[in-house]
């Protein structure tokens, strides 16, 4: 069975492919024989299994036309999907099969199949992308930050005993706290004990400024805003009201960067601790920077897409993003609702995050396919085998994909891997220190 014709149709919003697939006369004869053999194994009154004549078997399924319809279905199921896979077509949804003329023994049989496929897009430029990357080696600033993180890990918060102490930036304040949004209590913020680090980001800056100057025993009431830089909030409109009782003060004390601290973390002295931090940062970078380079190259190339990714394809990718996220939650032993509550994520924010991720993935997908086509790349068996490198039973897994008629999916993975490698290898990198 083979594809005799392949055409594409565009209606302004969706790209579809129409395949004309033909089974040979021999394949039709074999399918007919197999179909009637299966029918003969049914219970037919007056006949032993396998002994009923063909005319009787046809009558049992409603006549000759219905019987040949069954042959057509068998041909499509047994060979149609393999032909679609061999034609390197990946339908985004269940394709539509159309049979105009039922199969006849001794003659070829042709049917069509159609459905939506991924769009074909181009880039405005195929020149190397320009990206910024942090240095491969650990910088002095990164080492110092690593040492500061160690100091912070071993910090202490010491109580302030001075009864006349006045709250100032840098203090940690023990409070009894109630927060509402237009009279409605914020979950987990009803008369709770909360330590607030002034200037530490524990609460918004607009909260901290009202506490500056307070003393133990003071009860404060004020309005403040809990919004991000874009003006969004996980608490309604973000206009909140607080009632705060000042219960005490603490000061943050960091241990000295000395040999005593070095011994605590398993080092011989400060110099050894500094060297260990530098080495660990280098190992982290060796693992993380290749992935970061891919991400930044991808972000750069999608800016070159000629036009917007069609909405129907973003919708398709969005389904994958949603499924992956739910699956991730299940693997963590939690539900989507529990995760949203734990991370204080609102439904609208969650929907927008999924939409943005779907749009980015769809754009990257289209950009990589554009690169592969423009550079006239080809996929080899070695490229397919490389997809299973390091996996147990690689040959068996590849065979399972072929048996499921999903080799076209493997070829797409290989195309995108090759296009990604071309993109990253050619990227012009500017080294820039980052926080």
HUNORWO-V189594 format. One line per field, one symbol per residue. phi: phi as a letter, one per 30 degrees, with the letter a starting at -180 (. if undefined). psi: psi as a letter, one per 20 degrees, with the letter a starting at -180 (. if undefined). burial: 1 if it has 16 or more other C-alpha atoms within 10 Angstrom, else 0. A space follows every 50 residues. Layout:
phi=???
psi=???
burial=???
This chain:
phi=.bdcabbcbbcjbbcbcbcccbcdeddddddddddddddddddcejbdei cddeedddddcjjdddddddddddddddbddddddddiccddbddccbcd bddbdibdbcbcbbldbddcbbcdacdedcbcbddddddddddddddddd dddcdbccdccddcdcebejdccdbcbbbbbhicddeibchcdbccddic idbdeddedddejdbejdccbacacbbdddicbdbidiccbbcbcdclbb cdccdddbdddeddcicdaddddddddddddddddddcdedddddddddd dddcddjddeddddeddeddddddddddddddibcdddddddchcdeddd ddddddddddddddeddddddedddhdbccdddddddceicdhedddddd ddddhbddddddeddddddddddddcddccdbdbd
psi=pqphqoqqppjihqpqqppoppprhghggghgghghhghiiroopiqqpj iprghggghhjjrgghghhhgghggghhighhhgghjlpoqiaprpppoh pqqpqjqqpprqpqrqrqqprrqiqjqpqprpqrqhqprhhhghhghhhg ghhkrqopqpiohjppprpiqppprppppqolippppjkolqppppooji jgrqhhghhihpirrpiqoqprqrpmqahjjqqjmcjiorpqoppoirqq qppqqqnahghghhjkrhagghgghgggggggggghhhhhhhggghhghg hiijpnrqpqhhhggghhgggggggghgghhikrrgggghghjlpqghgg ghggghggggggggghghhgggghjlrqprhhhghhhjpiqqlgghgghh gghjlkhhgghgghghgghggggghipopppppr.
burial=11100000000001111111111010111011001110110001000000 01000011000000001101111111001111111111111000100000 01101001111111111110111000011011010101100110011001 10000000000000001100111111111110000100000001111110 00010011001001110010000111100000111001011111111111 00000000001100001011001100110011001000000011011111 11011000110111001100110000001000000000000000010000 00011011111111111111110000000000110010000000000100 01001111111101111111011100101000000
